[in-house]
């Protein structure tokens, strides 16, 4: 079903996620045509206060980049 996604997509995955191996993020991004994939060092499965600003910055940059698409 991911191959049917048409929206500009950013897949963010942590490199120390113990619930979903980082290869899952790679596979998700590959399944969505044109998706961007970003690995955040030190990010686990949950969003913590230390990483939240990095995630927000990535999402905002993606929104600005794709606002007119």
Secondary structure as UniProt FT lines:
FT   HELIX           2..4
FT   STRAND          10..14
FT   TURN            15..16
FT   HELIX           22..31
FT   TURN            33..34
FT   STRAND          36..40
FT   TURN            41..42
FT   HELIX           49..66
FT   TURN            67..68
//
